[in-house]
Amino acid sequence: MRRVITALVVVSVMLLAAATSATAEQPIRGTMELRWNPCWEETGDVVPDWVGTITFGEHEYGMAFFNIGTGKAFEETGGRAGFFEEIYRIYDGLVPLVGVCFVPDPADVLLWGYDRGMFNGATAKYHMSGTVVDADADGPFAGFDGRGVHMSGLIVDDTAPGVLRIG
C-alpha cells in the first residue's frame, strides 16, 4: 500500500511539473486598453505616461508604461514617425483609466520589462518589441523571464488599444 501511495504522489508531482512548464513555454496574448495619463510630465520611471488594463483570457490586470528615452523626436521626422523606449509593467490590480493621476505601487508588479518602438504619424499605428526582465516567481507569469515581447495597436485621441504577445 505504501508503494502505491508513493507512486501516486510521484506521478502527481510529475504531471503538475509538466503542466506548469508547458504553460510557461507557451506564448500568451493579451488585449490592452490604455489611456494617456494626464499627470505625466517628463521622462522617467516614477509616473507612467500610459495606463490601463491588459486582459489574458478571463484575467484582467493593470498595466503602465514609463517613457525612458526616445530616438529621433517626432518633430524631427516631420510628424511621420516617433520613436520611443520605455519600461512596461503589469500589476496585480487594475489601473484607473479616467480622471485619476496614477502613480502605481511597485509592490504590485507581476511582470516588467523594457521595449523600444515606433509610432507612425500617418496611420496612427504603434508597435514595439522588447524583453521580459522579471516576472514574479509566485505569480501568474512565473517562468516568463527573458522572453520576447511584442506589442502593437492604434492610437486614437488619448487611447491606445492594442495587443501584447509574450513569446
Secondary structure by P-SEA (a helix, b strand, c coil): caaaaaaaaaaaaaaaaaaaaaaaabbbbbbbbbbcccccccccccccccccccccccbbbbbbbbbccccccccccccccccbbbbbbbccccccccccccccccccccccccccccccccccccccccccccccccccccccccbbbbbbbbbcccccccccccc
